[in-house]
Amino acid sequence: MKQYQDKYFKRAKKENYAARSVYKLKEMDKRFKLFKPGQTVLDLGAAPGSWTQFAGERVGKTGHVLGVDIQETKHSFPENITFLQADVFSDAPELLEAMEPLRPFDLIISDMAPKTTGIKFADQANSLELCERAFEVALKYLKTGGHFTVKIFESGDTKDFRDALRPYFGKIKNFKPYSSRSESKEIFIVALGFKGADG
């Protein structure tokens, strides 16, 4: 397992990405074609910033990525990326100001995870709550036809959450990246083709 981790950790360091998690997003993009040049992207729970970096590369100079996290990042970003240390679920003036010129977003991505307690059911419940709140953000700020992808700790409630998304999107897919650790219970729900907040 350590060797497996090292492979992606070393690769991320070599390719100047902030974290190994970038390869999960790369796999998702390869499979589902999430990104296009010129898009606006909202990255929820963005620190340390590897997803934000990759999104910035993919949307190019004509696009823009807003990464938001309550934690700071030491990483520096090019001009087509804004990183904001804020609570994405708040109505903080600086957050609303940063969102305003970019909304509605073509793509909203979330790699958010709760602080794990080691208590399986508590961690799953906290993960589900983050997903539900991320979905509320998507309903508010996602463009019709846009995509939404969110990390969840798999549990008995995963299907119910997926079913709650179904009326609002053309397709819902589960995805387990190869670069996720094999013992990890995380999966990603990829929701494609937003129909609008009215479903």
N, C-alpha and C positions, 0 to 999 in steps of 0.2 A: 504494500500500500504506500509506503514511504517513497519507494522508487517511482511509483505511478504519479504521486504528488510532485516529486522533484522534476519529472519530465516537463510538466506544464509550467511549474514555477520557474525553472531555468529558461524555458522557451520565452516566457513572458518578459523575464529580465533581459534576455538577449534582444528581443524585439521592441524593448522599451515600452511595454504595457504596464500599467499600474498594478495589475493582479492577473492571476491565472484564469479567473472567471471569464476573461475576454473570449476564450475559445468556445465557451458554451454559446455565446451570442453569435460567434462566427458560424458555428454549426447550424444554429437556427436560421440564420440568414441564408446559408447555402441551401437549406432544405425548403424554406418557405418564401424566399425572395422578399424579405421584409423592407429592405432599404432601396431607395432610388436617389439619384442626384437631385438636389433642390428641395428635399423634404425638410419639414420642421419636426423635431423629435423631442419628446419629454422623457428624461431618464429619472425614474423614481428610486431613491435609495442609491444614489450614484457613486458614493465614496467606496473605494479610493479613486475610481475614475476610469477603469479600463473599458467598461461598456460605453461610457461617454466618448472616450478616445476613438473607439472603433466606429461608433455611430457618426462621429465627425468626419472620419476618413470616407465613409460610405456616402454621406450626403454631399460632400464636397464644399467648395467655396460658395456655391449658390444656395446651400442649405444652412440650417442652424440647429444646434443641439443645446437644450437647456438641461443641465444635470443638477439635481437638487438632493441634498442629504443633510441630516442634522449634524453629521460629523464633517469635519473639514478634510481637505485633501492637500497633500504637499505637491501634487502634480501640477505642472503648468500646461495650458491648453492653447491651441491656435485661435485665431479671431472668430472662427465660425462656431465656437463653443463658449457658452456661459456656464460657469459652475457657481452655484449659490448655496451657501450654508444656511439652511432654513428648514422648517417643518413643512413638508409639502402638503400636509393636511390642514394647515392653518390658513388664515386670511392675512398673513403678514404683508404689509404694503410693498416691501421690496420684491416679494414673490409675485404678487399680482402685477406689479410693474414690469417684471421680467417676462411674464407670460403673455401680457397683452399684445405685443407686436407679432407674436408667433402663433397664437391660437387662431383657429382650431388646429391641433397638431395632426400630422399625417400618421404618426406612430407614437405610441406610449409604451415604454418598456419598464419592467420592474424586476430587479434582482433583490428586492428587500427580503430580509429574514429577521425574525425576532431574536432577541438575545436568548440563547438556549438555556434551559434550566436543567436538562438531563431527564426531566419528567416528560415522557413521550407524549401523553395526551395534552399536557399543558402547552408544549411546544407546537403541536399540531393545531391546537385551538388558536394560539397567538398568530401562527402563520396564516391561518384562514382569515382571521380578522384583518390582517394587513392586506390580504388579497381583496377582501370585500371593500376596503377603503380605497385601494388602488382602482378598483372597478368604478367606484363613485367618481373618482377623478376623471377616468376615461369617459364616463357618461357626460360629464360636464365640458370636457376640453378636446375630445377626439373628433376629427373631421369625418363626415359621412364617407364611407369607403375605406377609412383608415384601419390600422391594425393595432392590436393590444396584446402584449405578452407578459406573463406574470409567473413568478416562482411560487410554488406551494409545497409544503411538506405533505406528502401523500397520506391520506387517512380515509376513514369511512365517509367523511364529508366532502371529499374532492368531487365526487360525481354530482352532488347537489349544487356545488358552486359552479361547476361546468354547465349544468342544466340551467342555472340562473343566467348565465351569459348567453345561452343559445338563442333566445328570441332577438337579441341585439346584433348578432353577427351572422355572416353567411356560412362560415365554417369554424368549428372548434376542434383543435387537435391537442393531444397530449404529446409531449416530447421529452425524452430523457437523453441529454447529450452524452456522447461517449466520454467527454472530458469531465463529466461529473464523477465524483468518487463512487466506486461501485457500491459501497455500503451506505451511501447517502440516500435518504428518503425523498430528496427533492426531485420534483419534476417541473416542467414548464407547461403552462396552458397557453396555447397560441390561438388567439381569436382573430379571424381574418374577415375583412369586409364589413365594417361597422354600418349598421342600417339607420343609426340615429337614436337619440335618447328615448324615443317613443317605441322603439323596437319594430 
